[in-house]
Amino acid sequence: MSKFIVAPSILTANFLDLKTDLNKLEQANIEWIHYDVMDYNFVPNLSFGPKILSDIVEKYNFKMDLHLMVKIVNLSVEDYLKPFLLKNVEQITIHFEALDDEQIFNFIDFCKKNKIRSSISINPDTEVKDIEKYLNQIDNVLIMSVHPGFGGQSFISNSLKKIELLNFLRDLNKFNYSIQVDGGINEDTFKLVQDAKVDMIVAGSYLVGSNVTNLNERVKKLEG
């Protein structure tokens, strides 16, 4: 049994040949896929929506880890999220910086009602203390170790202190959330987040893309 959960981000995949990249991940016995949704509002980029997600879950059996880098405007949280209620969607992450307090609590309620893991992400410039009031109600915290919006960025080292603090708070208060990290994971940084006691590791260009050769070996390193 692996020590760490590995969730490859398909943001760095070849979108014209996504099936090939997904097949490679399936053959490497990957259980989770990290699915980045961007709206050109909260972050200056656009990516996938519900349609491509639907196509993926119809063909593959991956557990889907949805990462919503979006602002929710002109819709209720529930109405925005409903199209993403698809088979194998196990966890949804929203950004603390993107939503107001009421929206965050509506999000948590939505996840509970639909038996989906609720997750809150914080950007590199946001402190753990800013989300402390939610920690007893959520299932996961995602630490961004790069600025959200683009793949291929360098790891921001102060993310490690946040992971360590989240571990401390979890143990102190007997909370149940898992800890996830996303951004800049490669040959030089994966051991750092493992040593900081993260639970789930998101990796993009290290695992997905035309330049990735020894995929199985890399997955085993991340799994620990």
C-alpha positions in Angstrom: 0.0 0.0 0.0 1.4 3.4 -1.0 2.2 6.0 1.7 1.1 8.9 -0.5 -1.8 9.4 -2.9 -0.7 10.6 -6.3 -3.0 12.7 -8.4 -1.6 13.7 -11.8 -2.8 17.0 -13.2 -3.8 16.7 -16.8 -3.3 20.4 -17.4 0.0 19.7 -19.1 -1.5 17.0 -21.3 -1.7 17.3 -25.1 -5.4 18.3 -25.4 -5.5 17.1 -29.0 -4.4 13.6 -27.8 -5.7 13.5 -24.2 -6.8 9.9 -24.6 -3.1 8.8 -25.0 -2.1 10.6 -21.8 -5.0 9.1 -19.9 -4.2 5.7 -21.1 -0.6 6.0 -19.9 -1.8 7.0 -16.5 -4.3 4.1 -16.4 -1.5 1.7 -17.3 0.6 3.2 -14.5 -2.2 2.2 -12.1 -3.0 5.8 -11.2 -6.2 6.0 -9.0 -6.8 9.7 -8.9 -6.8 12.4 -11.6 -6.5 16.1 -10.7 -8.9 18.1 -13.0 -8.2 21.9 -13.1 -11.1 24.2 -13.9 -10.1 27.8 -14.7 -12.4 30.6 -15.7 -10.2 33.5 -16.9 -11.5 35.5 -13.9 -10.0 34.2 -10.7 -6.9 33.1 -12.7 -5.7 34.4 -16.1 -6.3 31.2 -18.0 -9.0 28.9 -19.3 -9.1 25.1 -19.1 -11.7 22.3 -18.9 -15.4 22.3 -18.1 -18.1 19.7 -17.3 -18.2 18.3 -20.9 -14.6 17.0 -21.0 -15.0 15.8 -17.4 -18.1 13.8 -18.5 -16.2 12.3 -21.5 -13.4 11.2 -19.2 -15.6 9.6 -16.5 -17.6 7.7 -19.1 -14.5 6.0 -20.4 -12.2 5.7 -17.4 -12.6 4.7 -13.8 -10.3 7.3 -12.2 -11.4 9.0 -9.0 -11.7 12.6 -10.1 -10.2 15.4 -7.9 -11.8 18.7 -9.2 -9.8 21.8 -8.6 -12.0 24.9 -9.2 -9.9 28.0 -9.8 -13.0 30.1 -10.4 -15.2 32.8 -9.0 -18.8 32.0 -8.8 -20.9 35.0 -9.9 -24.5 35.3 -11.1 -25.3 31.8 -9.9 -25.7 30.1 -6.6 -22.9 27.8 -5.5 -25.2 24.8 -5.9 -26.3 25.8 -9.5 -22.7 26.3 -10.5 -21.5 23.0 -9.1 -24.4 20.8 -10.3 -23.0 20.2 -13.8 -19.9 18.7 -12.1 -21.9 16.1 -10.2 -20.8 13.2 -12.3 -19.7 9.6 -11.7 -16.4 9.2 -9.9 -16.2 12.9 -8.8 -14.8 12.2 -5.3 -13.5 15.6 -4.2 -14.0 19.2 -5.1 -11.7 22.0 -4.2 -12.6 25.7 -4.2 -10.3 28.6 -3.4 -10.6 30.6 -0.2 -9.5 33.7 -2.1 -12.2 33.3 -4.8 -15.4 33.0 -2.7 -17.0 34.9 0.1 -17.7 33.4 3.5 -21.3 32.5 2.7 -20.3 30.9 -0.5 -17.7 28.7 1.2 -20.2 27.5 3.8 -22.7 26.8 1.0 -20.0 24.8 -0.8 -19.3 22.7 2.3 -23.1 22.0 2.7 -23.3 21.1 -1.0 -20.5 18.6 -0.7 -22.0 17.0 2.5 -25.4 16.7 0.8 -23.9 15.0 -2.2 -21.4 12.9 -0.4 -18.4 14.5 -2.0 -15.2 15.4 -0.2 -15.0 19.2 0.4 -11.6 20.8 0.0 -10.4 24.4 0.4 -7.2 25.7 -1.3 -5.0 28.6 -0.3 -2.6 30.5 -2.5 1.1 31.0 -1.7 0.3 34.5 -0.2 -2.5 33.2 2.0 -1.9 31.9 5.6 -3.3 28.8 7.2 -4.9 31.0 9.9 -7.2 32.5 7.3 -9.0 29.2 6.9 -8.9 27.9 10.5 -12.6 28.4 11.1 -13.4 25.9 8.3 -10.9 23.2 9.3 -13.4 21.3 11.5 -15.9 21.0 8.7 -13.9 20.1 5.6 -12.3 16.9 4.3 -9.1 18.3 2.6 -6.9 21.3 2.4 -5.0 22.0 -0.8 -1.8 24.0 -0.4 -0.8 25.8 -3.6 3.0 25.6 -3.9 2.9 27.8 -7.0 0.6 30.6 -8.0 -2.6 29.1 -9.6 -3.3 29.4 -13.3 -0.4 27.9 -15.1 1.6 24.6 -15.1 5.4 24.3 -15.1 6.2 26.8 -12.3 8.8 26.5 -9.6 8.0 25.2 -6.1 7.5 27.9 -3.4 9.3 26.6 -0.4 7.3 28.3 2.4 4.5 25.9 1.4 6.3 23.3 3.5 5.7 25.3 6.7 2.0 25.5 5.9 1.8 21.7 5.5 3.6 21.2 8.8 1.2 23.7 10.5 -1.8 21.9 9.1 -0.4 18.6 10.5 0.0 20.2 13.9 -3.5 21.7 14.0 -5.0 18.4 12.8 -3.3 16.4 15.6 -4.0 19.1 18.2 -7.7 19.4 17.5 -8.3 15.8 16.2 -9.5 17.1 12.9 -10.1 14.7 10.0 -9.0 16.6 6.9 -6.3 15.4 4.6 -3.5 17.6 3.3 -2.7 18.0 -0.4 -0.1 20.0 -2.3 -0.1 21.2 -5.9 2.6 22.9 -7.9 6.3 22.5 -8.8 6.5 18.9 -7.9 9.5 17.3 -9.6 12.6 15.2 -9.0 14.0 17.9 -6.6 10.9 18.7 -4.6 8.8 15.6 -4.1 10.8 14.4 -1.1 10.4 17.7 0.6 6.6 17.5 0.6 6.7 13.8 1.6 8.9 14.7 4.6 6.5 17.5 5.5 3.8 14.8 5.8 1.5 15.6 3.0 -1.2 13.1 2.2 -1.9 13.7 -1.5 0.6 15.0 -4.1 -0.5 16.7 -7.3 2.0 16.6 -10.1 1.6 18.0 -13.6 4.6 18.2 -16.0 6.5 15.6 -13.9 3.9 13.0 -14.8 2.0 14.2 -17.8 3.3 15.3 -21.1 5.2 14.2 -24.2 8.6 14.6 -22.4 7.7 12.1 -19.6 9.5 8.8 -20.3 9.9 6.7 -17.1 6.3 7.3 -15.8 6.0 4.1 -13.7 9.2 4.9 -11.9 8.2 8.5 -11.2 4.8 7.4 -9.9 6.4 4.9 -7.5 8.7 7.6 -6.2 5.8 9.9 -5.4 3.8 7.1 -3.8 6.7 6.5 -1.4 
